[in-house]
Amino acid sequence: MTTARDLAPHAGARVRPAGPRPKSSRAALIGLVLVVLAMSGFALWASQVTARAASKATTANRLAFYYLEAAQAASEEKSLERKYRFDPSNETLMAHVAAERTLVMALNRVKAEGSPANRAQAQAVLLTHDDFLVSANKMFEAVNNHDTALASRIEFDQADTLYRLQHEIERGAGEHREEAVNQLAAMRQVSNTMSWGVPLVFLVGLAIAMVLSAMLSRYRRDLDAERAQAVHDSLHDSLTGLPNRQLLAERLHGAVQSSERVGLVLIDLDRFKEINDTLGHRCGDELLTQIGPRLAATVRSTDTVARLGGDEFAVLVPDVTSLDDVLAIAEKLRQAVELPIEIAGADLSVEASMGVVVSGEHGDDSQTLLRRAEVAMYVAKERNRGVTVYDASEDAHDPGRLALLTELRRAIDQRELILHYQPKVSLATGEVCGVEALVRWEHPQRGMVPPDKFIPLAEHTGLIGPLTRYVLDAALRQASRWVDQGHPLQIAVNLAARNLADPDLADDVVKLLEQHRVPAHLLCLELTESAITTEPEHALLLLTRLRAAGVSLAVDDFGTGYTSLAQLKNLPITELKIDRTFVGTMTTERSNGLIVRAIVDLARNLGLTTVAEGVEDAGTLTALAANGCAVAQGYHMSRPLSADAFDRWYAEARAAMHGVA
């Protein structure tokens, strides 16, 4: 018989399944708690790692930004330094000082906010910048002293320091950009880990995992977008949005490595400082933002238009067939730049100086091409050429110039140099009263090398002394022949500024006169105004000794230098040569005619002879005679001639004079 007691266990057995539910619930709860704890721990770990990476990325981005500020300031310093060469002013100096302060402040921020290694790196850059400032101050001093040759030499010598400074700054910026990118990559790695770890941990909390996964997916997209933006910003100019110097260098390197023939045009805007000074920097920035699209619209979509900093742009032209192709593109770019631009309600006209190089002809690597394009651009700006192709003879650091210097030494030893003679004609009598000796180089392989290719090279080295003695010896040898032939002519020989510092030159001149038995008055030595003002004390000492020996002395290119009247009256000179820039247009430009007349009157009052250079036509000759000028030389009378050709020309001129008489 079944009793209630007997039923109890069964009843308990039926209800007992409800007993494990609390255990299951507890287990589930514990599991959920564990999942939540695991999630929390995982999230805490991820957040800490992400926070550290984000902090490092933020710091790295900030330090990179400081370096970019320093790079911009360095570019501005160099740009202002170059501007000061052509337009020295206090405003330019103040702007240069402001750029110096910006660079120093940016690097000091790196030292303040960075690690010990960052501080050491920033300090090293500041030391290099100090070297750059020393060189810049020397250049400013040379410009203030009107020493163009020294200023040019300092600027060329400064290239290595500038390159080292820019390289160190770019390296610092690059390292911090790379650190930022690495930290962003670490953050993405955490994101990837969480994307597969969270579902594994949250097997029970699938819904939470799905929500979290969606959140992480969006987070990852944001990280990717931020990383892409960071990479873009590091390779593009913040003002114009164009590729910057780093991206240009990378693309140039890639194009050169792919064996393509690559053209590069470096562009520097002329008189950009005037726009900034007149209309303000905001208008200057607006101008720069309009120049970029103009350049881009002029070239192909495969070409790269970049802004290098300041008012400098560059155009990379891959896959070209010849230098002429690049020159044609450069001319189109120049025309595009010179179209009027409306800024602040005014139409502005901007010009540009451009340097052109082509791989293969001017270099085989990106750094060489960039440097030589910059050299060509500097030459274009300095000589107002517009567009200039790189020429090794104009590059103070080019190996070709060193080879030419070696060959010039050999040419002097083997007497490959010859003299041409340009007659000087008396305006009173029409007779030839002297000649100017001009050196030429008959190179066995190069052919006739013009003097502007090798004389500046000699002037910047110790070779100017031997070259000058060579010319003096050859000139006096020819003067001796003319004395023996019965028609002595005075020969003028040019001296360089560095000759004035030669203590033996006066003695050597006297010895050569005695050796060739030439009267001293048949030798005239010419010095430019710039040479006299560069070495005034040496000039006075040397000229006094030469004049005491009976040698005639002339100031060449008078009117273009900075000789004061006080200097002029104290110099023992006998002749003033009026520069061709005044003579050539004296009949068409009233101001130049007045300058010529003033120089003639000044010379007459000081008891000096005047010689007009660059006489190209009969009208100028007549005007010079009417103004009282004594002597003229130029192509209207004769070009420079070899000795034999001059003898024939001179014989015909004397015969014609005799026939008229």
C-alpha positions in Angstrom: 0.0 0.0 0.0 1.4 3.3 -1.0 1.5 6.0 1.7 2.1 9.7 1.7 5.6 9.0 3.1 6.3 6.7 0.1 5.2 9.4 -2.2 7.4 12.1 -0.8 10.6 10.9 -2.4 9.0 10.7 -5.7 7.5 14.1 -5.3 11.0 15.3 -4.3 12.4 13.6 -7.3 10.0 15.4 -9.5 10.8 18.7 -8.0 14.5 18.1 -7.7 15.2 19.0 -11.3 14.4 22.5 -10.2 17.2 22.2 -7.7 20.0 22.3 -10.2 18.5 25.3 -11.9 19.9 27.6 -9.2 23.2 25.8 -9.6 23.0 26.2 -13.3 21.9 29.8 -12.9 24.7 30.3 -10.5 27.1 28.6 -12.9 25.6 30.7 -15.7 25.8 33.7 -13.5 29.3 32.8 -12.5 30.1 32.1 -16.2 28.5 35.4 -17.2 30.4 37.1 -14.4 33.5 35.4 -15.6 32.7 36.4 -19.1 32.0 39.9 -18.0 35.2 39.9 -15.9 37.1 38.5 -18.8 35.5 41.1 -21.1 36.3 43.8 -18.6 39.8 42.5 -18.1 40.3 42.2 -21.8 38.7 45.6 -22.4 40.9 47.1 -19.6 44.0 45.5 -21.1 43.0 46.7 -24.6 42.1 50.2 -23.3 45.4 50.5 -21.5 47.4 49.3 -24.4 45.4 51.5 -26.8 45.7 54.5 -24.4 49.5 54.0 -24.2 49.8 53.7 -28.0 47.5 56.7 -28.5 49.5 58.8 -26.1 52.7 57.8 -27.8 51.1 58.4 -31.2 49.9 61.8 -30.1 53.3 62.7 -28.7 55.1 61.5 -31.8 52.6 63.4 -34.0 53.2 66.5 -32.0 57.0 66.1 -32.1 56.8 65.5 -35.9 54.7 68.7 -36.2 57.4 70.6 -34.3 60.0 69.2 -36.7 57.8 70.2 -39.7 57.7 73.7 -38.2 61.5 73.6 -38.0 61.7 72.4 -41.6 59.5 75.2 -42.8 61.5 77.7 -40.7 64.8 76.4 -42.2 63.3 76.7 -45.7 62.2 80.3 -44.9 65.7 81.1 -43.5 67.3 79.9 -46.7 64.7 81.7 -48.9 65.1 84.9 -46.9 68.9 84.6 -47.1 68.7 84.3 -50.9 66.3 87.3 -51.0 68.7 89.3 -48.9 71.4 88.8 -51.6 69.2 90.5 -54.2 67.2 92.8 -52.0 69.1 93.6 -48.7 66.8 95.2 -46.2 66.1 95.3 -42.5 62.7 93.8 -43.1 64.4 90.7 -44.7 66.8 90.5 -41.7 63.9 90.7 -39.2 62.0 88.0 -41.1 65.1 85.9 -41.0 65.5 86.4 -37.3 61.8 85.5 -36.8 62.4 82.3 -38.8 65.4 81.5 -36.6 63.3 81.9 -33.5 60.6 79.7 -34.9 63.0 76.9 -35.6 64.7 77.2 -32.2 61.3 77.4 -30.4 60.1 74.3 -32.3 63.2 72.3 -31.4 63.0 73.5 -27.8 59.5 72.1 -27.6 60.9 68.8 -28.8 63.4 68.9 -26.0 60.8 69.9 -23.4 58.2 67.3 -24.4 60.3 64.4 -25.8 62.4 61.7 -24.3 66.1 62.0 -23.4 66.9 60.6 -26.9 64.6 63.2 -28.4 66.3 65.9 -26.5 69.7 64.8 -27.6 68.5 64.6 -31.2 67.0 68.1 -31.1 70.1 69.5 -29.5 72.2 68.0 -32.3 70.0 69.8 -34.9 70.3 73.1 -33.0 74.1 72.8 -33.1 73.9 72.2 -36.9 71.6 75.2 -37.1 74.1 77.3 -35.2 76.7 76.4 -37.9 74.2 77.4 -40.5 73.5 80.8 -38.8 77.3 81.5 -38.6 77.5 81.0 -42.4 74.4 83.0 -43.0 75.7 85.9 -40.9 78.9 85.8 -42.9 76.9 86.0 -46.1 74.9 88.9 -44.8 78.1 90.7 -43.9 79.5 90.0 -47.4 76.3 91.4 -49.0 76.5 94.5 -46.7 80.1 94.9 -47.9 78.9 94.5 -51.5 81.2 91.5 -51.9 79.1 89.6 -54.4 81.9 87.0 -55.1 82.3 86.2 -51.4 78.5 86.1 -50.9 78.2 83.6 -53.8 81.1 81.5 -52.5 79.6 81.4 -49.0 76.2 80.4 -50.4 77.7 77.6 -52.4 79.9 76.5 -49.5 76.8 76.7 -47.3 75.0 74.0 -49.3 76.5 71.1 -47.3 75.5 72.7 -44.0 72.0 73.4 -45.3 71.7 69.9 -46.6 72.8 68.4 -43.3 70.4 70.7 -41.4 67.5 69.8 -43.6 68.5 66.1 -43.6 68.6 66.1 -39.7 65.3 67.9 -39.4 63.6 65.6 -42.0 65.1 62.6 -40.3 63.7 63.7 -37.0 60.3 64.4 -38.5 60.4 61.1 -40.3 61.3 59.1 -37.2 58.5 60.6 -35.3 56.0 60.1 -38.1 57.2 56.5 -38.3 56.7 56.2 -34.5 53.2 57.6 -34.8 52.4 55.2 -37.6 53.9 52.3 -35.6 51.8 53.2 -32.6 48.7 53.5 -34.8 49.6 50.1 -36.2 49.9 48.7 -32.6 46.5 50.1 -31.9 45.2 48.4 -35.0 46.9 45.2 -33.8 45.0 45.4 -30.5 41.8 46.0 -32.5 42.5 42.9 -34.6 43.2 40.9 -31.4 40.0 42.1 -29.8 38.0 41.3 -33.0 38.8 37.6 -32.7 39.2 37.4 -28.9 36.0 39.0 -27.9 33.7 36.4 -29.7 35.8 33.6 -28.2 35.4 35.1 -24.7 31.8 35.9 -25.2 30.5 32.6 -26.4 27.6 33.0 -24.1 27.2 36.7 -24.6 26.9 36.6 -28.4 24.7 39.7 -28.5 27.2 41.7 -26.5 30.0 40.4 -28.7 28.1 41.4 -31.8 27.5 44.9 -30.4 31.1 45.1 -29.3 32.3 43.8 -32.7 30.3 46.4 -34.5 31.8 49.0 -32.2 35.3 47.7 -32.8 34.7 47.6 -36.5 33.8 51.3 -36.5 36.7 52.0 -34.2 39.0 50.2 -36.7 37.7 52.2 -39.6 38.3 55.4 -37.6 41.9 54.2 -36.9 42.4 53.4 -40.6 41.1 56.8 -41.6 43.3 58.5 -39.0 46.4 56.6 -40.1 45.7 57.3 -43.8 45.3 61.0 -42.9 48.5 61.0 -40.9 50.4 59.4 -43.8 48.8 61.9 -46.3 49.7 64.9 -44.1 53.3 63.8 -43.7 53.7 63.7 -47.5 51.7 66.8 -48.5 52.0 70.5 -48.0 49.5 71.8 -45.5 48.8 75.1 -47.3 48.4 74.0 -50.9 47.7 70.3 -50.5 50.4 69.5 -53.1 53.0 66.8 -52.5 55.9 68.0 -50.4 59.6 67.6 -50.7 59.7 64.1 -49.2 57.0 62.8 -51.6 58.7 64.4 -54.5 62.0 62.8 -53.6 60.3 59.4 -53.2 58.7 59.7 -56.6 61.8 61.0 -58.3 63.8 58.2 -56.8 61.3 55.6 -58.0 61.2 57.1 -61.5 65.0 57.2 -61.7 65.3 53.6 -60.4 62.8 52.4 -63.1 65.3 53.5 -65.8 62.9 56.1 -67.1 64.3 59.4 -68.5 63.1 61.9 -66.0 62.9 65.7 -66.2 62.8 68.0 -63.2 61.9 71.7 -63.1 62.6 73.6 -59.9 60.5 76.9 -59.7 61.1 79.9 -57.5 58.8 82.9 -57.7 60.4 86.3 -58.3 59.5 89.3 -56.1 57.2 87.2 -53.9 58.5 89.1 -50.9 57.1 92.3 -52.4 53.6 90.8 -52.4 53.9 89.6 -48.8 55.3 93.0 -47.7 52.6 95.0 -49.6 49.5 92.9 -49.3 50.3 90.8 -46.3 51.1 87.1 -45.8 47.4 86.1 -46.2 47.4 87.4 -49.7 50.8 85.7 -50.3 49.3 82.4 -49.1 46.4 82.9 -51.4 48.7 83.4 -54.3 50.6 80.2 -53.5 47.3 78.3 -53.4 46.5 79.5 -56.9 49.9 78.8 -58.4 49.7 75.1 -57.6 46.6 74.4 -59.7 47.9 76.5 -62.5 51.1 74.4 -62.6 49.1 71.1 -62.4 46.8 72.2 -65.2 49.8 72.8 -67.4 51.3 69.3 -67.2 50.1 65.8 -67.6 48.2 63.8 -65.0 51.2 61.5 -64.6 53.5 64.4 -63.7 54.0 65.6 -60.1 53.6 69.2 -59.0 55.1 69.7 -55.5 55.6 72.6 -53.2 59.1 72.4 -51.5 58.5 75.3 -49.1 58.3 79.1 -49.1 57.7 80.2 -52.8 59.5 77.2 -54.3 57.7 74.6 -56.4 58.9 71.6 -58.4 57.5 69.6 -61.3 58.6 66.0 -61.9 58.1 65.0 -65.5 58.7 61.2 -65.9 59.2 59.4 -69.2 60.5 62.2 -71.4 62.5 61.7 -74.6 64.8 64.7 -74.6 65.9 67.8 -72.8 64.0 69.9 -75.4 60.7 68.2 -74.2 61.4 69.4 -70.6 62.4 72.9 -71.8 59.1 73.1 -73.7 57.2 72.1 -70.5 59.2 74.7 -68.5 58.3 77.4 -70.9 54.6 76.5 -70.6 55.0 76.6 -66.8 56.6 80.0 -67.0 53.8 81.4 -69.1 51.2 79.9 -66.8 52.8 81.5 -63.8 53.0 84.9 -65.4 49.3 85.1 -66.2 47.7 87.8 -64.0 46.3 86.5 -60.7 43.5 88.3 -58.9 44.3 88.8 -55.2 42.4 91.2 -52.9 40.7 92.8 -55.9 44.0 93.5 -57.7 45.5 91.7 -60.7 49.1 90.7 -59.8 51.8 89.7 -62.2 54.3 87.1 -61.0 57.4 85.9 -62.7 59.5 82.9 -61.9 63.1 81.6 -62.2 63.4 77.9 -63.2 66.2 75.4 -63.1 65.9 72.3 -65.4 67.7 69.0 -65.2 67.2 65.6 -67.0 68.4 62.3 -65.7 71.3 60.8 -67.6 72.6 64.2 -68.7 72.7 65.9 -65.3 72.7 63.1 -62.8 71.7 59.5 -62.1 70.2 59.7 -58.6 67.5 61.8 -57.0 69.7 63.8 -54.6 72.1 64.9 -57.4 69.2 65.9 -59.7 67.5 67.9 -56.9 70.7 69.7 -56.0 71.7 70.5 -59.6 68.2 71.7 -60.4 68.5 74.1 -57.4 71.9 75.3 -58.7 70.4 76.0 -62.2 67.5 77.8 -60.5 69.9 80.0 -58.5 71.7 80.8 -61.7 68.5 81.7 -63.5 67.5 84.0 -60.6 70.9 85.6 -60.3 71.3 86.3 -64.0 67.6 87.0 -64.7 67.4 84.2 -67.3 63.9 82.9 -66.6 64.6 79.2 -67.5 68.2 77.8 -67.1 69.5 74.3 -67.8 72.1 73.0 -65.3 75.7 73.8 -66.4 78.5 72.1 -64.6 80.8 75.1 -65.1 78.4 77.2 -63.0 78.4 74.7 -60.1 81.2 75.3 -57.6 80.9 71.7 -56.3 80.8 70.0 -59.7 83.6 67.5 -60.4 83.7 68.8 -64.0 85.0 72.1 -62.8 87.8 70.4 -60.9 88.7 68.6 -64.1 88.6 71.9 -66.0 90.9 73.5 -63.3 93.4 70.7 -63.8 93.3 71.2 -67.6 93.8 74.9 -67.2 97.0 74.4 -65.2 98.2 72.2 -68.0 97.1 74.8 -70.6 99.2 77.4 -68.9 102.2 75.1 -68.9 101.8 74.1 -72.5 100.9 77.6 -73.7 97.5 76.7 -75.1 96.2 80.2 -74.1 96.3 82.9 -76.8 95.5 86.6 -76.7 93.1 88.5 -78.9 93.3 92.2 -79.2 90.5 94.8 -79.5 91.5 98.2 -80.8 91.0 101.4 -78.9 90.4 104.4 -81.2 91.0 108.1 -80.4 87.8 110.1 -81.0 89.8 113.2 -81.7 92.0 111.8 -84.5 90.3 108.5 -85.5 93.6 106.7 -85.1 94.2 103.5 -83.2 95.8 104.5 -79.9 96.0 101.2 -78.1 94.5 97.7 -77.7 93.0 95.6 -74.9 94.4 92.1 -74.6 91.7 89.4 -74.0 92.7 85.8 -73.2 91.3 82.8 -75.1 91.9 79.1 -74.6 92.4 76.8 -77.6 91.7 73.4 -75.9 92.8 70.3 -77.9 89.6 68.5 -77.2 87.0 71.1 -76.2 87.9 73.6 -78.9 87.9 77.3 -78.2 86.9 77.7 -74.5 85.4 81.2 -73.8 86.9 83.3 -71.0 83.7 83.3 -68.9 84.2 79.5 -68.5 87.7 79.5 -67.1 88.5 83.0 -65.8 86.0 82.8 -62.9 87.4 79.4 -62.1 90.9 80.8 -61.9 89.7 83.8 -59.8 88.3 81.5 -57.2 91.5 79.4 -56.9 95.2 80.1 -56.6 95.5 79.8 -60.4 94.7 83.5 -61.1 98.3 84.5 -60.3 100.0 82.2 -62.9 97.2 83.1 -65.4 97.8 86.8 -65.0 101.6 86.4 -65.4 101.0 84.3 -68.5 98.8 87.0 -70.0 101.3 89.8 -69.1 104.2 87.9 -70.6 102.3 87.2 -73.9 101.0 90.8 -74.1 104.4 92.4 -73.6 106.0 90.0 -76.0 103.4 91.3 -78.7 104.0 94.9 -77.6 107.7 94.3 -78.2 107.0 93.1 -81.7 105.0 96.2 -82.5 107.8 98.4 -81.1 110.3 96.7 -83.4 107.9 97.1 -86.4 107.8 100.8 -85.8 104.2 101.3 -84.6 104.2 100.9 -80.8 100.7 100.5 -79.2 99.7 100.6 -75.6 98.3 97.2 -74.4 95.7 97.0 -71.6 95.7 93.9 -69.4 93.0 93.1 -66.9 93.8 92.3 -63.2 91.6 90.4 -60.9 90.7 91.3 -57.3 92.9 88.5 -55.9 95.9 90.0 -57.9 95.8 92.9 -55.5 96.8 90.7 -52.6 99.9 89.5 -54.5 103.0 91.2 -53.0 105.2 90.1 -55.9 103.0 91.4 -58.7 104.6 94.9 -59.0 108.1 93.4 -59.1 107.1 90.8 -61.7 105.5 93.5 -63.9 108.7 95.6 -63.9 110.8 92.5 -64.6 108.6 91.5 -67.6 108.8 95.1 -69.0 112.6 94.9 -68.7 112.8 91.4 -70.2 110.8 92.4 -73.3 112.3 95.9 -73.5 108.9 97.6 -73.5 108.5 101.1 -72.2 106.3 101.1 -69.1 103.8 103.6 -70.6 102.9 101.1 -73.2 101.3 98.9 -70.5 98.0 99.7 -69.0 96.6 97.6 -66.2 92.8 97.6 -65.7 91.0 96.9 -62.4 87.3 96.8 -61.8 85.6 99.0 -59.2 84.6 95.9 -57.3 88.2 94.7 -57.1 89.4 98.1 -55.8 86.6 98.3 -53.1 87.3 94.6 -52.1 91.0 95.2 -51.3 91.3 99.0 -50.9 94.5 99.1 -48.9 96.3 96.5 -51.1 95.0 98.2 -54.2 96.4 101.6 -53.2 99.8 100.1 -52.3 100.0 98.1 -55.5 98.8 100.8 -57.8 101.1 103.4 -56.3 104.1 101.1 -56.9 103.0 100.4 -60.5 102.4 104.0 -61.3 105.8 105.0 -59.9 107.2 102.5 -62.4 105.5 104.3 -65.3 102.6 101.9 -65.9 99.3 103.4 -66.9 96.3 102.4 -64.7 92.6 102.2 -65.5 89.4 101.7 -63.6 87.3 99.2 -65.7 83.5 99.1 -65.8 83.3 102.5 -64.1 79.9 103.4 -62.8 78.7 99.9 -61.9 80.6 99.6 -58.6 80.9 101.4 -55.3 84.0 103.5 -55.6 83.6 106.8 -53.7 85.0 110.1 -54.9 87.3 110.1 -52.0 88.8 106.8 -53.1 88.9 107.9 -56.7 90.9 111.1 -56.1 93.4 109.2 -54.0 94.1 106.4 -56.5 97.0 107.0 -58.9 95.0 106.1 -61.9 95.2 107.5 -65.4 92.0 106.3 -67.1 88.3 105.7 -66.5 86.6 103.1 -68.7 82.8 103.8 -68.9 80.8 100.6 -68.6 79.0 99.3 -71.7 75.6 99.3 -69.8 75.6 103.1 -70.0 77.3 103.5 -73.4 75.1 101.0 -75.3 71.9 102.9 -74.6 73.2 106.5 -74.2 71.5 107.6 -77.4 68.1 106.0 -76.5 67.9 106.5 -72.8 68.4 110.0 -71.6 69.5 108.9 -68.1 72.4 106.9 -69.4 73.4 109.7 -71.7 73.6 112.0 -68.7 75.6 109.4 -66.7 78.1 109.2 -69.6 78.4 113.0 -69.8 78.9 113.2 -66.0 81.6 110.6 -66.0 83.4 112.4 -68.8 83.2 115.7 -66.9 84.4 114.1 -63.7 87.4 112.5 -65.5 88.3 115.7 -67.2 88.3 117.6 -63.9 90.5 114.9 -62.3 92.9 114.9 -65.3 92.0 111.4 -66.4 91.4 109.9 -69.9 88.0 108.4 -70.6 87.4 105.2 -72.6 83.9 104.1 -73.7 83.4 100.4 -73.9 80.8 98.6 -76.0 80.4 101.0 -78.9 78.1 99.2 -81.3 77.1 101.9 -83.9 78.1 105.2 -85.5 75.5 107.2 -83.6 77.0 106.2 -80.3 80.5 107.1 -81.5 79.3 110.5 -82.6 77.5 111.1 -79.3 80.6 110.2 -77.3 82.8 112.6 -79.4 80.2 115.4 -78.8 80.4 114.7 -75.0 84.2 115.0 -75.0 85.0 111.3 -74.5 88.6 110.6 -75.5 88.8 107.0 -76.6 86.3 104.3 -77.7 86.3 100.6 -78.3 83.7 98.2 -79.4 82.4 96.0 -82.2 81.6 99.1 -84.3 85.3 99.5 -84.8 86.4 95.9 -84.5 85.9 92.7 -82.6 88.8 91.2 -80.7 91.2 89.8 -83.2 94.2 87.4 -83.1 97.6 89.0 -83.5 97.9 88.3 -87.2 94.3 89.3 -87.9 94.8 92.5 -85.9 98.0 93.4 -87.9 96.1 93.1 -91.2 93.2 95.2 -89.8 95.5 97.8 -88.4 97.4 98.1 -91.7 94.1 98.6 -93.6 93.0 101.2 -91.0 96.2 103.1 -91.3 96.0 103.0 -95.0 92.5 104.3 -95.0 93.5 107.1 -92.6 96.4 108.0 -94.9 94.1 108.0 -97.9 91.7 110.4 -96.2 94.5 112.6 -95.2 
